[in-house]
Amino acid sequence: MCHAAPVTDPLRPDPAAAATAWAGRVRRNREQVERRRVVLPERGDFYAPIANWFRADPRREGDATLDALRALVRPDDSVLDIGAGGGRYSLPLALHAREVIGVEPSEAMREVLTEGMTEHGIDNIRVVDTRWPADDPLSADVALISHVGYDIEDFGPFLDAMEEAADRLCVAALLSRPPPSRSDPFWEAVHGEPRDPLPALPEFLALQLARGRLCEVSFVEYGGIAYDTEDDVVAFLRQQLWIAEGSPQDEQLLAMLPDYIHEEGGRVEFNWDPGVLGIVSWTPPA
């Protein structure tokens, strides 16, 4: 005798099914890279070649994302910045909040962050060398992720640990299209198939609703990501496409590049819209 499978209400998605769908996207993307990459990943720190790109002035003005984050953080708050990177938000939030705990597993990124602390005289950031979830419990008033999660397969436990660490508020800043999507046109050209997409902001909101989290979402102005030189763009694309300098795939990339980039204000940008950036905030469950 056959039994019909239980029907899931599309308006009330099952949290396990949503987490499985998220994991599936990440896994398919990773497996595609493993099939198509021309070069093997270097041993050591993946971010070492590009860590310097993540330096930013903590006293900068006109950064809509930073302004939105500052509006959510109170002066007496402690902030847990998970995946702090080079301190793009840890440093300016430390000027606004009581304390920042920057969790960052990349040695190169931690060096950029600590150099920024020294350069700008900021001493209320505690830098923690660990992956998330951390082995040792960490806690703060606000837990923040910024452009973190797109490629995390087991994202449910990651978010659970984030909520357990937050006393007052959880915040996620995510794009509607993940940053690696900038390489998608080149991927299809050099590898002969479309790129399997990673999850991003729309999928995150669906996952959160499935998890029973009612979130507040604000959208902020987000311009194209700019690079100092064309060589920096090429370095980014080679890394995302997993191709070697001087290879036939690299020659194809270089031939395509002029049609896909432009210079604006002395910096180099891709021609297409980078997508919408959402600031998602929610109260961690008791």
Secondary structure, DSSP 8 states (H G I E B T S, - for coil): ---------TTS--HHHHHHHHHHHHHHHHHHHHHH-SS---SS-TTGGGGGGG---TT-S--HHHHHHHHHS-TT-EEEEET-TT-TTHHHHHHHSSEEEEE---HHHHHHHHHHHHHHT---EEEE---SS-SS---EEEEEEES-STT-SSHHHHHHHHHHHEEEEEEEEEESS-GGGGGHHHHHHHHSS-------HHHHHHHHHHTT---EEEEE-----EESSHHHHHHHHHHHHT--TTSHHHHHHHHHGGGTEEEETTEEEESS----EEEEEE----
